[in-house]
Amino acid sequence: MNNPNLAPVQVDQPSHLMPVFGRQPISFVRGQGCYLYTADGTEYFDALTGIAVCGLGHAHPVIAEAIAEQAHTLLHTSNLYEVPWQTAAAQKLAAVSAMEEVFFSNSGAESNEAAIKIARKYGHQQGIALPKIIVAEKSFHGRTLATLSATGNKKVQQGFEPLVEGFIRVPFGDIEAIQEAALQHPDIVAILVEPIQGEGGINTAPQGFNYLNQLRDICDQQQWLLMLDEVQTGNGRTGQYFAYQHSGILPDVVTTAKGLGNGFPIGAVMTQGRAVGVLGAGNHGSTYSGTALGSRVVYTVIDLIEKEQIIANAANMGQYLVKQLQQQLAQHAIQVRGFGLMIGIELPQDCAALVDIARDQHQLIINVTAGNVIRLLPALNITQAQCDDLTQRLVALIQNHLAENAQ
Ligand SMILES: *Cc1c(COP(=O)(O)O)cnc(C)c1O
């Protein structure tokens, strides 16, 4: 590696980038495991991992090697031919998910688009002309037109009307609202929810993962598809490979992305049960679906998650981290929640300002969702010593904040 601490390119001013992101005044030039480094060599603890993306940490040597070797061999041929790495990656993904069919996409939103298409086609196959999908309040499913329409956040939708039709919204965790919707709308074909809402504030249903069992029952009674958006919760994040594995049920459709490529942009939609075979030849596609490179990354990520016992580590370290935070912040009015290494710390008041303070005063990278929830999504191979490092920075941050707000 040459001059690892140097900025990789000269930055051109003024920027030509569309100003769609509210960017922080910092940039990182390299990463290693749980840590990020700026050009001057300052080290930051990364408790966000690119928003649940780099689950195996930054610059994992085995993934870096797989990418380099494949780049020197073959990047892409198109799906006009069999792609052996794609077949192999699908086999791995099917084995860890217990799902049957896999389609590789390039992002979370695209995976959800495919799920929405599956639900509509499934409906049409049953003679339902205008099929509807139940979605939840405070959900997030992406930024394409169909997925922003499915999303339960007005800010994401505003300015992009007309929205895509065919979504019925219910409160997250509310089974009665779904039963009521079923009575009013004979053309419902599917439910799409996140097992734990990520962008919405690390929300678990009041009944916990039993919510998924209840959704499974309703979907079976009604012959609907149960579709889970595991874009954020998948790939070991919650201490199971997929969050539905906490419940013992299998959904009909699962979408994932984020941690699937550890930073390489790739997603997947998977089917089993009554969703198998709904999409056939000519119904869906993407130029970049499962390139040799992307598929090899997926294969390598899943292989590492298995060989390095990442799932057990995420479960154990998650429990340890939550316990440490609860103990050390016991005298404050905060709530720590989550599963595995998808953790939310809810504060009594708005705390969006903590992102800058954490970064500038504690060299800690976090994010805040839903206004008052600190979101932690650290690397899944975090060690206990690194959990202690993270706890120390967080406790100092939160105690200072609460003391200042009390004055
Ligand atoms: C991030 C996210 C998405 C969107 O994924 P992109 O890759 O940004 O399109 C969809 N659903 C959930 C639950 C997410 O967390």
The ligand as an ORCA input file, in Angstrom:
! r2SCAN-3c Opt
* xyz 0 1
  C     -30.869      0.781      3.577
  C     -32.181      0.133      3.481
  C     -32.868      0.023      2.251
  C     -32.353      0.659      0.971
  O     -31.170      0.078      0.551
  P     -30.300      0.822     -0.608
  O     -29.163     -0.112     -0.834
  O     -29.902      2.147     -0.034
  O     -31.180      0.969     -1.780
  C     -34.063     -0.670      2.226
  N     -34.562     -1.229      3.336
  C     -33.949     -1.135      4.535
  C     -34.555     -1.798      5.719
  C     -32.736     -0.451      4.647
  O     -32.141     -0.349      5.836
*
